[in-house]
Amino acid sequence: MIEIHADDFGISPGASEQIIDCINNGCVNGTSILPNSPCLEECMDILKTECKKDVFLSVHFDLITGKALSGQSVLTDSEGYFNISYFRYILILSLPFIRSKYLEAVKTELSAQLDRCLPYLDRDGIRIDSHRHVHMIPAVFSVVMELIREKGLKLSYIRITKDAPYAFRGIGHFSHFRPLNIIKSLLLFAFGTVNLIRFGKILEGKSADFAGILFSGSVTTKNLHNILKNREHYKAAKRGLEIMVHPYRITDRVSIDSIHDIEDKAYVASEMRKLEKDAVKDIRNIGLVKKLSC
């Protein structure tokens, strides 16, 4: 099974409509619900009325950007907006004398986010990933697993953000490579290994190979095609493969201004988002996904 997964569904109505277009007319077959989006209900109504194909839906936990559903806490500023970076979470959650206070706030917030998404999901088949992969931090991953158990939910899939090395065979043939992504990929590979060791038995059959960090934000037509061709040549692959994409571009000023995080503002308006949309609507890539999913 090949899953071409579009993150950030619900970030804006326009972006969500573009993702639906990539489902209806491209090879996207999975997307993630952004729980703390102020327009989530509107976007989910759009999905219900406009999406013509079945699609995998995941909870896209967010502890980095936007406004917390649980209100002001140690995770936010005075207005309730998240103000802790990814690397600061790693530092804070490694300090024994303060981590418990932060983990309590993390659990409260993720519980609220999960509850907001449940009306749109199958309780017997919950799927999990997160914005900027914050759920991969081992302490946060433990909280997620605890919530799944306490709420009596059945986990069907959780993204283990470890780039599969075979997906990037012949890396010289890829385009738009950013060296910084090597650091991200290695860090997440380490976190993924830790989480699989700790929860291996529980997660058996509930994850897949993954590709997306090494070329995060630049899954062009060429790059997606190369990943898919590498999968085709990797005969030993026994697990499914999830390829992360962000196939939308926000250009209207109102929607951009509604995004609180400066990094996200630049990211969603980047020309690369249009190239990612082109990639998942490319006829060759659509054909390869169908062939590899048979």
N, C-alpha and C positions, 0 to 999 in steps of 0.2 A: 504494500500500500504506500503510495506517495501522497503526502498531504502538503499542499501549497497553502500556507497559513498566513492570513493577513491580520496583523496586530492592529489594535487601537479602534475597533469598531465602537462608534458612539462619541468619538472625539469631537465631531461636528456633523450636522445633517448632510452637508455637502460631501465630506470625506466618506461618510457611511454609504452614500449613494454610489460613490465611485467604487467602493469595495464590492457592493452588490453587483455593479456592472461587470467587475472582474470575476464574479461568481457565475453570472448568467452568460457572459460572453468570453470567458477566459478559463484558466485552469485552477483558479482559487477554489478550494473546497473546504476551507476551515477559516474561522475568524474568532477574535477574542473580544469579549464585551468589557469595556472600560467602566468599572462599577461606580466610580465617583464622578462620572460625567454629568453635568447639569442637564444635558439633553438626551439622556439615555432612553427614557420612555419614548420620546419622539423618534429616535433612531431605530428602536426595536419595532415600532409600528411600521416604519418604512421597510424594515427587513421582512416583516410579516406580509406586507401587501405587494412588495416589488420583487422579492427573491423567488426565482423560478426553479431552483434546484435545492436538493438537500445539502446541508452544510454542517460541519462540526462546529459546535459553539463551546468556547472556553471562557473561564473567568480570568480576566486580565488584571490581577491584583496590582494596586498602585500605592506605594508609600513614598514616592519621590516627587510627584508633580500634582498640581491641582489642590482641591480642598478636601479635607478629611470628612468622611461621613459621620464620624463619632465626635466631631467638634474639636475645640482647642485642647491640646495636650502637649506632652513633652516632644511629640513628633512634629509640631506645627509652630507657626508664629502666632501672634496674638489674634489674628483674623481667621485662624483655622487652616491656613495653607501649609502644606508640608514644606519643611525647610531643612531637611537633613539629606545630604548627598549620599550616594552609594557607598563611597569609601569611608564616610563618617559613620554610616551604619556598621560597617565592618569593624571599625575601631571601637565604637560604643559597646557593641555586643560582645566584644572580647574582654571587657573590663568587668570583673566579677562584682565590684561594689556598686555599679549603677545599672548593669544589664537587666536585672529583674524588673526595674521600674519601666524601662523601655519595652521590654518584651510584653509586659502586661498591656501597655498602650498599643503595641503592634497587634496583639491578639484581639483586643476590643475593636480596633479598626478593621482588621481583616474579617472578623465575624460580621460586622455591619455590611461590608462590601459583598461578602458571600450571600448574605440574606437578601440584598437588593437584587442580586442576579438570579436567585433561585426560581422566581416565577417564570423565567425563560429557559430553564434548564431541566434536564432529567435527573431527579434525585438519585436514581439508580445508575447514573453514568456521568458523574461530575468530571469535568476536564479543567485543568489548572495550568496557567502560565502567569507572567507578570510583566509590568512595564519596567524596562531596563533590567529585567531578570532579577529583581530584588528577592524573589522567593528562593533563589538559589543560595543565598547566604545561609549557611547551615542552621543558625539559630532561628531564622525566619522559616526555613523549610520545616523545622520541627514543629513550629507553631501551626503551620498549614496542615500538617498531618494530624496534629492534635485536634484541630477544629473539624476536620473531616470525620474523625472518630466520634467526637462529642455530639455532633449534629446528626449522627446516624446516617451519613451519606455514603454512597458507594463510589469510590474513585475508579474511573475508567481510564484516565490518562493524565499524566503530569509531564510537562516539558522538562527534560533533563538537558540543560543547555551546554552540551559538550559537542563541539564541532567534530563530525566524523572525518578523520584524516583522508579517507579514500575520496571524499566529495571534492577535494581540492587538488587531486592529482593533476600534474601539469600546470601548476599555479602560474607559470609564466604566460599562459594563454588567457588568463583572466584580465579584466580591466578595472580601472578605478580602485586599485588596492591602496588601503591606508595602513601604514605600519602600526599605528596605535591599536588597531584591531587585533594585532598579535597578542598584545598584553591582555586585552579583554578576553580573548579566546582562551589563553592559558589559565587565567584566573578562574574563569567559569568552568574550565575543564577540571581544575583542582576541586572546586566546590561540588561539581557533579559527581566526581569520584567519591568524595566524602559522603555525600547524601545516599549514593547507591550502596556504599558499605554499611551505613547505619540502618537503612530501610530496605535493603535488597529484597528480602522475602516478601514484604508488603507490596513492593513496586514491581514484582515479577509480572511481566506481560502488560504493564501499564505505562510503558515509555517506548520511545523509538529512537533510532539514530536521528541526528540533527545536523542541519547546516544553516548558517545564517550570520554567525558572529564575525567570522573572518572578513566577510564582505557586507557587514551590516550597513544598511543605508545605500548600498550600491549593487543590488541584485539586478543588474542590467540584463537585457535579452541574451547577450553573449555569456554572462556569468551564470545565469539560470540554465542555459543550454549546456554549458560545460559541466555543471553539477549533475544534471540529469543524465548526460552521456557517461559520466564517471560511474554513476549508480548502475547504469546499464552494463557497464564492463566489469563491475564488481560482483562476480558470480557468487561469492561466498556470503553475501548479505542475506540474513535470515529475518531481520527485523524491518519494520516499516521505516520510512524516512520522512521527517518533517522539515520543510524548507520555509524559513521565516521571511516574509516580505512585508513591505509597507506601500501598497500600490494606490496611493492617493496623493494629491497635492492640494493644499489649502491656499487659496489666493485672495479670498475676500477679507478685507481688513477687520470687519466685525468679528469673524471667527478667529482670526489670528490674535486679535487683542484680547479675546476671552481666555486664551491660554496663558496661565500664570507663569510657567517656567520659561526662562529666556532661551535655554538650549532647545526646548521643544518648539518654540516659536520659529527659530531658524530651520529646524529639522523639517517641520511639516510644510514649509514654504519652499523648500529646496527643489531645484529642477530635477534632482535625482528621483524624487517621488514619481514624476511623470515617466521617467525611464523604467522604473520598477513596474508601473502600470502597463507600459508597453510590453515588458518582458512576459508578464503572465497572460497577455492577450496574443502573444506571438503564436502563429499557427504551428510552427515546429515544436514549440514547447508544450502546447496543448496536446499535440499528438504523442509526444514522448511520455507525458504524464498518464495518458490513457493506456499506452502500451505497457508501461511499467507497473500500473495498478491492476492489470489483468491477472 
